[in-house]
């Protein structure tokens, strides 16, 4: 694509970016890293076909020793012009979906690397150095994916903002339905506080929040149809109270983000974990419906640090609602806790008859922790844990089964 086909804002930003890249390239640092990791992507951005993510621009500014103000101004103008082009909304939504997956993958990888670094016996010096190197890069990947999700969300919000007097939006799209009013005290509605009215219904749309429409959401809807999450009831069958609470909470979250109050938005999101676990599936559906799947991933990550009994209760609520993938992701992320706490989580799940969740938790444990650590876990409550760990190990492989039985004997948990 040549400059003559680009909006003037993108032309100006692209020319400025080319100069910045030249200066950053002579300084060494991030430019060489980005060029090695994604040369085609960088070239597309320098040609004006794509917009370089702001976190990369910011890194290049730091390499070149320049202040960010002018670059940020040019970047935002170029991004608005880029997003207003036909298909811009669809492209943003697809990129946000991709970034959600990258962020989730990085978060899982961080947990795995931290577990391996904290394992006993500790890895040797060479292995420790390699793991620490991988962990540093993975944390950078996670931080960049998180920053890009925020940026992409802001750009989507701007693109979907209602046009004045019901006029057509960007690229000839009809302006979205006006935003519903923010209910007072909504941040406490999902945690058992004062009851709040549901957002006002919009004619022609379901109460408690409309299902997003348009090409940008068809892939997600098709995926739900092709691969349903177990026996979960559809969102429309949520109780009216749960649906209203979830809609109020998501509406409040969007308003805080629109006002730039990201810290308060994070607090609001995490307060969901203080309420009854049975309310979380409705919140998950409402977040995904609003295009905020990354926020649900954040909530699962925070839930992984809950006390053992609470972790088990949340996992059980997700399983009951048919959100098996979310349940297993939560259990995997909770594996970093001490074995005593993990034993408590297994006991809580077993007391409720959740054998499938116990099996998923212990299988994940055996995949990422050593057999010696499994023996220490079993020693906390041998009657409860030895048979369940054994079943999980046998389901994985004969080698895992042999390694576990050997570790149990060496640890004195099983007789010789």
Phi, psi and omega in degrees: 000131182266166181302328184294341179263359184260145171302152184301325180296322179288325177298314182296316180294318181297318178296317178296319181296321178299318177294319178297317180299320179296318180290320180292326181296329179280342182273346186074171179111225190293329184303315180297324179295311181296320181297326180284321186282326183210069183296322181293320179296318178296319180297318178299323179289320179291334177276350180091003180286331180226167176257123179296132179305144185298326182297328177287317177303317181296320178296320179295322177299319179294319177299320183276354180069036183246153177287151187272349192301309182295318179297319180296320179298313180294320180299311183296320178296317180294320180296319178298316180295319180297316185287336181283348181292157179307133181082001183297319180296316179298318180296320179296315181297319179294320180294323179294320176301314179299318182292327174301315180295319179296319180295317179296317179299316180296319180298317178296318180295321177302314179300317180297316181293320179295321178297318181292323178291329181266009183287161178232127000291154182293148176297158179293170184303316181295317179292322178299316180298319180294317180295319179295323177296313179297321181295318179299315179292322181292323176296323177294318177301317181295316180297319180291319178297320178296315179298321181289326176297318177298315181296314180295323178295316178300318181293320176295319179298317178296320183292327183269358182300140181300138174280154182299142173057031177070020181289166179293145179276195181302146176058029175079008180284147176292140181298141179297164175300136181305144183295137179288155182294152180275118180291139181294139177069020184297334182296341180259355186298323184274352182257012176094017179278205182299143179290141181236147177291150175291154176304148183301137180290145177256128181308133177087353180238151181293146179295153177082014177118132183276146172290126179301140181241167178108168187299329185294341182252358186293322180299319180293318180294319179296322180296321179294323180289319184286328184225074182297150183275072177067208187272023183297143174285149178294160184303328183296342181265004172300148174300150183300326180292315180295318180297319181294317179299314182296317180296318178298316183296315180294321178299315179297321179299315180296322180294317178298318179296318181298331179271004179077014183264065188292326178297315178295325178297320180294318178299315179302316180299314185288339179295342176301331183287348178274349181266184178300131181302332182297345180276346186292322179301321178296322178294320178300315180296320181291321177296314179294323179297326181274004181078023183247042180300329179297327178292325176294320176300319177299318181296318177297320179297318178293322181296334181296342179261007178294157173305156189304314182296321180291319176303315180296322180294318179294315178300319179296319179296320178294318179297317180298328181274004179083011180266065184297321180296318178296319179300312182291324177298317178299314181296320178298317182291339180276003186286347184285349182288163179301155184298329179298320179289323177296321177299322177296321179294318178298317180298318180295318178293317181296323180297334179265006179074025183266068183295324180297317180292323176300314180299319179295319180296313184288326176296317177296321178300314182292334179287325189249348178245162183281163177297327178297320177293324176298322177295321177294323176296314181299326183293340179295320180207081187302319183298324180280317196263328183301309181294326181285320174296321179298316179297320179294319180294318180295326179290334180282302180186158175301325180295319178295322179297314180296317181297320180293313181298321177297314181295323178296320178292315181297324180280358178079012180279327175246153177291159180297000000 
